[in-house]
Amino acid sequence: MTPRRPTRPVFVGDDRVGVVQIGGGLPREGVPSDPAPVTVQTMTAGYTHDIDKCVAEIHRLASAGADIVRVAVPERKDTEALPEILNQSSVPIVADVHFHFKRALEAIEAGVHKIRLNPGNISDRAQVRAVIDACRDRHVPIRVGVNEGSIVERKDKHKRLKELGAVFSEHKHGYMLAIMVAKLEEYLELFTELDFHDVVISAKSMDATLVIDAYREISSRFDYPLHLGVTHAGPKETGCIRSVAALGTLLAQGVGDTIRISYASDPICEVEDGLELLYALGLRQRVGADLIACPTCGRIQVDLFSLVQDVRQKLADEIELPIKVAVMGCVVNGPGEAEGADVAVFAGDHRGIIYVQGQRVANVPEEEILDALLEECVAFQDRVRNGTAKLGDKKVEIVPPDPIGELGSGWEKMAAERMGHTDLTLGNT
């Protein structure tokens, strides 16, 4: 892992919902700052003007772990709904402004915590200046987001044809990268002229390699924090691979301060997978159990896959501490994983042997594994909370049961029996 790239810190929120820091490491107004943990964002899927449904969705996303939630404000009725939505929200809210700068001004007046502008849709300098001035007065940061799908010229037909011709030539990747960076630089010139630096930037594409190259390039040119994402990544089944390939690469290289994994699916999945990515890279402290399980193989002697899903759901409901829980389907890998886990079960012959930090505590029939494992997890969590146990503190070595018999297996068994066969290959005795 490469250390996080230092950026200007940006603060989103207020005293009521709390303030979320994005980025950091460089001074702000002469005051030193430390990098904040990478934050997870998502966006509501319903209409913003439907206040009750919008608020319910925000609460649901916040409960799943979203640090910041974005809402679309394409119409005046959406910005008119913002004051009540903001009054009921428990997390900072970003207004996503697409086609009219007045929606940005209305959202700022309503008290929104951050604005997102798209240079491909709102490019008039006077309009952008008006938004910057309003944000400065209210201390509202702006994300400047360029997207592959909207960066090509839309209003000037001749310019559009020229750009599209270049984009869809044999050098599409290189040209698209160039136009994204060039338009981002051109847009940000006005922010620099106006000495407004409360800015987060993004450059999204559905092409994971273009996303990697784009963020590497802009991270070398600007000291603003970066919002990472792969746009229109597709359904969760394929979009998760596309997103993790790009975002995981960048985060491991120290690039990125806030992320959104985008799916054509329930945004709860975006939050869960975004958090899991940060947990896996050690960029966030895990909340809840860290569940590991063995893959498909021919040694499994219980209904492992159903068991794992049942355990996952039970742990999500009951466990808040980052307890490492291993669910293993046989005695081959089970003992080793049990040693590395706080609570573990490995199965054999339709039974489960449960260990807590290397100490064997139970041997139960298959139908009792789920309840027994959950009971041990809850009990262990209670001991950690009262100080009588510590996460990751292995106490004893685990000796696996011998699947062959008392004489052992492999060379030990062969030596004990003096082989008994003169030619194992031919089967002669």
Beta strands, then each sheet from edge to edge (+ up, - down):
strand 1: 10-14
strand 2: 18-22
strand 3: 39-43
strand 4: 68-72
strand 5: 93-96
strand 6: 114-117
strand 7: 142-147
strand 8: 199-204
strand 9: 227-230
strand 10: 258-261
strand 11: 290-293
strand 12: 324-328
strand 13: 343-348
strand 14: 351-356
strand 15: 359-365
sheet 1: 1+ 2-
sheet 2: 8+ 7+ 6+ 5+ 4+ 3+ 10+ 9+
sheet 3: 11+ 12+ 13+ 14- 15+
end
